[in-house]
Amino acid sequence: MLQAYWKKGISFESYINRIQDTAQIQVENEGLISEYLLSIERAERIISNYTPDPQQEEKFIRKDFNGNILIIAEGWCGDCSQSVPVIKQFFGNKNPIKILYRDENPDLMQLFLTNGNEAVPIVIFLDASCNVLTHWGPRTKHGLELLSKFRDDPESYPKEIFMKDLHEYYENNNGYDIVEEILETL
């Protein structure tokens, strides 16, 4: 039961505001500024341009999910910057969504490791009593294939190309695979 974590979660708007605040701090300290600025840019682009697929909306209605959605994320995470706004846009008018930061909630993160790693985002679907029904994350099947290709041969498929390919895929796919895979898990 994740009720305490649910109560502690923040809204999508608070999450974005914190990313913006952190970006300003990073500017002053010359930290991870590019990751935070990219997160803001991607969120704004997705919020402005994302249109839910009507067939996916129908599929979601048939699922009859009336619970809560808790997302474990981080503001600097590229996969979070592509997934969290899509999830907010697709599910946010139908279900309450709250977000928790991975690094501030290590006990929660330990419950949702991916191959022993603290990869995010993790999207947790809860019933009305905050019991876990299912979860999804940290990236789509195609994203995992690209990651595997990079890990298998980083000399032939260096990180820069992997990251470029991953984010081009996210942009061209317009959130379709994210929503589709989540709907498959519900």
Buried (B, 14 or more C-beta within 10 A) or exposed (E): EBEEBBEBBBBBEEBBEBBBEBBEEBEEEEBBBEBBBBBBEBBEBBBEEBEBBEEBBEBBEEEEBEBBBBBBBBBBBBBBBBBBBBBBBBBBEEBBBBBBBBEEBEEBBEBBEEEEEBBBBBBBBBEEEBEBEEBBBBBBEBBEEBBEBBEEEEEEBEEEBBEEBBBEBBBEBBBBBBBBBBBEEB
